[in-house]
Each structure stands twice: as C-alpha cells, then as structure tokens.
Amino acid sequence: MKTKFPIVENAKRQARLCFLGIAIPHQPSLADGVYGPIRSEKVLKFNRKALKNLGKIRKEKADPRLVGGEDRMIVKVGKPGSAERVAALEAQYTAILACGEEVSPFSEG
C-alpha cells in the first residue's frame, strides 16, 4: 500500500532492501525418529525485483498500429478508420475481386 509521504515510502524501501531472505534451520531426523542437532539452514531468498516494484503500477504497452503507427496503405486515401478510407477500400476490394486477383491494398511490413 502506497502512502502519500515520500519519507515513509523511502523508509519502507530501505527496510525491504536490508533483508535478503529467511534462514530456516534444518534439523535432520535420525533412523529411530529422534531429531539430531541443527546442522544446516535452508535460505529462502526474496525476489528482489518484485520487492522493488511493489508499489509501482504496470502499464500496458500500446499497440503501435493503433496509436501513432505508420500507415501502410499503398494508395493512401483519407485517414485510417475514416468513412472516406472505408469507401476507398471497398472500391479497391471489389475491383480486385472482379479481376480475380488476391492482392492486398496494404504494403508488406
């Protein structure tokens, strides 16, 4: 949860960066079910990248074809999505189908 005070956010960030992980003591069991002395520790490391991005919001990247992308139409008529462009494409497709060819009015990208 993000607060409106930057000093509190900096303190939380520093506290998260201080800890690398959690060490869990491993106590092996002997053959008769009795546990022996603690010989090792299992270290569970924190995901540092996820901790750094904890309060940040992920933004979806915009599709370049939708926002400010390049217009790949060979014979450019009107703006993409305009009624003039739709009518021109309709006329082009009917002419293409009348000739029996299957050619796209857009350039290969």
Residue, then its C-alpha position, 0 to 999 in steps of 0.5 A: m500500500k502506497t502512502k502519500f509521504p515520500i519519507v515513509e515510502n523511502a523508509k519502507r524501501q530501505a527496510r525491504l532492501c536490508f533483508l535478503g531472505i529467511a534462514i530456516p534451520h534444518q534439523p535432520s531426523l535420525a533412523d529411530g525418529v529422534y531429531g539430531p542437532i541443527r546442522s544446516e539452514k535452508v535460505l529462502k531468498f526474496n525476489r528482489k525485483a518484485l520487492k522493488n516494484l511493489g508499489k509501482i503500477r504496470k502499464e500496458k504497452a500500446d499497440p503501435r498500429l493503433v496509436g501513432g503507427e505508420d500507415r501502410m496503405i499503398v494508395k493512401v486515401g483519407k485517414p485510417g478508420s475514416a468513412e472516406r478510407v472505408a469507401a476507398l477500400e471497398a472500391q479497391y476490394t471489389a475491383i480486385l475481386a472482379c479481376g480475380e486477383e488476391v492482392s492486398p491494398f496494404s504494403e508488406g511490413 
